[in-house]
Each structure stands twice: as C-alpha cells, then as structure tokens.
Amino acid sequence: MKRERPNPKANRSLVLFACVVTGLFLCLIGYLGYFLQTQREFVINNSYNARLDKFAERVVRGEIRSRDGEVLAYTRTGEDGAEQRVYPYGDLFAHPVGYADYGRSGLEALSNFYLLSSHTSPANQLLNEFSGSKNTGDNVTTTLDVGLQQAADEALGGRKGSVVALDPRTGQILAMVSRPSFDPNTLAEDWDSLISGDNTEAQLLNRVSQGLYPPGSVFKLVTVLEYIREYPDTWQDFVFDCDGVYEYGDYSISCYHGNAHGQQTLPQAFANSCNGAFASIGLELDAGTWRSLAGDLLFNGSLPLEIAYSKSSFSLSAESSEWEVLQTAIGQGGTLMSPLHAAMLTAAIANGGTLMTPYLIDYVESAAGEEQRNFAPTVYGELMSKQEAEILTELMRGVVAAGTGSAVRTDAYSAAGKTGSAEYQTGKETHAWFTGFAPVEDPEIVVTAVVEEGGSGGHTAAPVARAVFDAYFR
C-alpha cells in the first residue's frame, strides 16, 4: 500500500492559521484585561449605561463626604419609601459635589458607580433580600475641605468669580467655589429658571473648570518662561525704561492705569506687572516655539481632569500680526484660560516643575467603614525643568514681597504669586486674577482666584487668596 507524502505547503498553512487564531485569542484576552483594569468603571459609570438604573433599584445611594468627615450629600428615605437626595451645605458645594437629578454633575456623576455599589455584609444583603429592603451604598470621601471652602466663599463675598485650592504635592483639590451658584436641594423648583434662555447668570456653570477668561498678567508666567528659554545667557541682563505707555509703530500698550514704572530689570518688571516691558519681550520671541511651549503647558489640548472642563486657548502663530504678539505677551488677544488650568500651572511651578494629576475622590468605604478603594496621587508629567521652576518661584516671590501681590504678604507664612487684570470688553472693568502658593520653601497649597469685573488683581483677587491661605495655616 502506497503511503501519501506529507504536503509541506498544507502543513505551513495549518501552522500559520493556528498562529493567527492563537494571536487573535491572546489579543482578545489582552484587551479584556485592559478593559477590566482601565475602562470598566468608565463604561459602567457612563450616563447612557442602563445598568446604573438597575443598581438604584437595589441600593440606596451612598454619602459624599468632605476630607474632614462632614456629610456633603446623603439620601433621605421617607416612610413611603421615596428617596430624596439632600445637600446639607446648600449651594456651598453645588459645583464640585453636583446634583443627582435632571442628569448628574460633579462628584454625583464622577462617583456614581461607587455610590450605587454596596459592600454591606452578606448577612445584611441576605436579610434585605428577604425583607424587600435596599442595601446601603458605599460612601465616597472627597479631598474637599469644609473650612477652606467656607473661607473661599466668604472672601469672594457674593461677587461673580471662582476660587480653587489644591495641594501641589499630591494634586488633591481642597476647595472649589464658583459664583453665582445654585441650591441642589431646590433643583426641581429652580430648574426651568436655571436653564431659561433669559437667564444670563450661568449658575450651573462651574467657573473653576469651565469658565474661560483672558488671563491678563498671569500669562506673563508663560511669556517669561519662553524668554528665559530663548535667551538663557542674557535674560538676567534685561532692562526696560517704562514711562507708562509702550509705543511700537502705530500701536501702544499701557501699563495698568498708565503707571510709569521707570527703569525695570526683569524681576522688577515681573513684580510690578509692567505691560510695556513684557510687550517688548513678546516682540523678541519666536512665535513657533512660544506656541509649542504653550502646548506643553496644556493650552489648546486636553487637561488631565475627570470633571467637565473647557480647553484653554493660545492662538498666536507665525502668521500673527505684531499687534497680536503685543497683546499675547501680556495675556490678552485670543488667549483664554480657566482658573483650574492656571492653578495647575502654578502647582507645577510649586512642585519643582512636575504636575500631579488633580483629583477629587480620596477613598471609598462601605457603610460599615471598611475601605474599598483608595485613590493615590499620580504624576501627570514634567511641565518644565526644576531649574526653570526655581527661577519662576523667585520671580513670583518678588511679586508678593515687593510688587502687585503685597496683599498676600504676611509674617505668618511666605507666599509667591502672580496678579492679573484682564480686559475682556470695552467699557467694562477688568477681571481680577491672583494665583500663587505657600509656603515658598516647601509649598503645601496653591490658590487661584478670579473676581469677574473686579479691577486690579492685586487689590481684589489677592485678598481672596490671602483669606484661603490664612484659613489653611490657621
């Protein structure tokens, strides 16, 4: 009987087919592992996921708490079984905590999966199953501090604007105030008026992360960093003679209220927020590398945030006019920035150039107090070198010690910062900015404050930040 010879080509095809199938199987297993590790909670927590509604049928939504143990949101169950979400602090934490009706926002959205998960004991779950009762959801402890939140809100004093405080060492957001606000306890009654086309107050907008403002002189942090990079050997030799108005061709740039600063070195020009000096610096910068630096500092791109935010913008390019260059150098023109973005840039400077990812959830625990998940600080990346951060720190220290940020100066702690007065509409008062950190030697807290139509950053926004610093170090 004649034996058939093996077909090498057929064998190779079978081996190739087996390798492809094995490879696809391994890819599928790999993707499943990746999904479970990184995407599972995002998909489960998505507002379009109907599973969450099923969770709510079996679980009473857990509490949201401050870092110091105060309850910021809880569910009250009536005798008829009806559930009502209650916010003990009313409108104080409305934007960071959010609401759970008419959709969800803030931490109510961000921590939805945890609040509707229950790790109550198996015995309790069995008992609830037989009695027809719901299980108690897990509780979320945030990074928010009630004392700092109250201090920021009181300092803002009912004016439109925002205040944000964070720890530059960890990225924990300690306070987040946006005004005007709303009371989530009366959201049902107020909803129609809040979303009305006639309403121009934008109470639902979280100005900290979603508000976009011309940064004014706060942007000089970016301008001076670009100048130092382009002129590493000569920037310390910079001298400018300010007579209150800088004229270049047909254009003129005025310092705030036309103040004449006289002869200014770079540290003095930065401390006094001399527009003329920085307008002249802008003309010496390369638009391409400047735009690249702005991108590295998170303009025109995504921010590492899980809450809703607006992207900051930097519009200067090689085709921009000289007028646009002059305006951009002092934080005007097409440049827009959110207060939280400014705080993140300030935090990177305070942290030696490294930005820690901002976050609001500290840990999750069961109703019995057993920790279920802890959120550790994570490094986003290096926005600048340690040496550059040290130079900017010294410049910002000068702002507080002998410049426009003197309202923050105190013997109780050392502080560094930058003020800003940003024009946004002809005939309107400027927006007032301050961003800074303390103590300078070992920064623990960053505060950024914006007061809409507040005028001078040094006179209006700096005292707001000072109040938060004082509360922190008290």
Order of alpha helices (4+ residues) and beta strands (2+ residues): alpha-alpha-alpha-beta-beta-beta-beta-alpha-alpha-alpha-alpha-beta-beta-alpha-beta-beta-alpha-alpha-beta-beta-beta-beta-alpha-alpha-alpha-alpha-alpha-beta-beta-beta-beta-alpha-beta-beta-beta-alpha
